Amino acid sequence: MPYQKFQPESLMMSYGHKSGMARGAVKAPLYQTSTFAFETAEEGKDYFELAYGLRKPVNGEAPGMIYSRLDNPNLEILEKRLSLWDEAEACAVFASGMAAISTTVFEFLKPGDVLLYSSPLYGGTVHFITEVLTRYGIEVVPFYYDQQPEAILRQLKASNQAHRLAMVYIETPANPTNTLIDIQSMSKMASALSTEGRQVLTVVDNTYMGPLWQHPLQLGADLVLYSATKYIGGHSDVIAGAVLGNEPLISRIKVLRTFFGSMASPFDAWLLTRSLETLKLRMEKQTRNAQRVARFLQHHPMVENVHYLGLLTEADGEQYRIYERQCSAPGAMLAFEVKGGEKEAFAFLNNLKLVKLAVSLGSTESLAQHPATMTHAGIPAEILAEMGISENLVRLSVGIENVRDLISDIEFALEKAAEVQEAEMVG
Ligand SMILES: *Cc1c(COP(=O)(O)O)cnc(C)c1O
């Protein structure tokens, strides 16, 4: 069987690394170097010509290494492996998810352009879009999960923005309530508004679902983005990001990455390469655990409502249909309302022993946090209400622990929340 035909999880231990190039080392060494020596001045000249686009690569020739802000073997190996999950032509890795997002958006938008974005988005992305992009004359327009593409299009036309639309930016499932947006119909809308000289790009932040269970590029998106800090890194010890898509788009992004200096470091790339070996194993276990935890929460008297993709049924209508079309598993992120208010939610969080009280997600250890006062603290109250983020909502990222231990930990903390509620009622 040809090597390339193996499944991504089989290729994660070796793809993109030739032992023969590294004195037989089975694992890719860490290339902790800022610069690379040329054999001859002619070779240096040749590498620069390719790097600066002064000549085209011959027969898929790999670029020669020059300087680690442009490229580094650890980045190259990581980019090759990451591309496999989404079947992407190319990938660029970054120092953080925000570096991937900001570099990508700046490459494709210019003053006068319109950016359409789904709401809610990750807090850092909202700030970047509404506070930074708007300083450069870029118009930004939000849309909501329950708005149909036809209605969005009418609104853009009515405000004279449709012909200036340059990018549709989507985050689905949305953080923290797991609402879904139909990637295919939004990318169809973007294509319909594209002209010969102006492609309207569809960009999807796939961090919340991770690279296994949803493939935006196959659903018509042009670029897929990740905070590699989350599932891809998976051990809460690296901050990094990635963007994937076709070769011409990623090449453009890499040029701007060179000038922003927003690439990942060799060591972070090396750590992520190690993380990728267990990506599928971790995500499968996390998802199985999350399914069990969600079912437990669903029947607990102190829990009002569980927002988990694995609990969607036909009664959920369009959301269920999008889930069936778009995702192949429900993932390991869930949110739920503890009966009562902030006091009860805090009692729950303060009494967890195994689950850590922390932001971030997708890691081997389970993490819980309070969106209204933590990840989404900067958002005005009326918008929080629209987003379904109440003062008793708790978000849970499920890890790989023994699931009975996780449930015991959660059960104990819910009992403590019940005690707080009873004390309030008596008082
Ligand atoms: C964490 C996160 C980001 C930002 O990534 P960093 O690695 O923290 O810069 C972007 N989008 C989503 C959905 C995230 O969860």
The ligand as an ORCA input file, in Angstrom:
! r2SCAN-3c Opt
* xyz 0 1
  C      -8.407     30.000     22.232
  C      -9.119     30.372     20.993
  C      -8.589     31.306     20.086
  C      -7.292     32.050     20.358
  O      -6.204     31.195     20.379
  P      -4.848     31.495     21.216
  O      -4.022     30.312     20.933
  O      -5.231     31.671     22.645
  O      -4.289     32.764     20.651
  C      -9.293     31.555     18.928
  N     -10.475     30.958     18.661
  C     -11.025     30.083     19.521
  C     -12.328     29.463     19.184
  C     -10.375     29.760     20.708
  O     -10.938     28.884     21.559
*
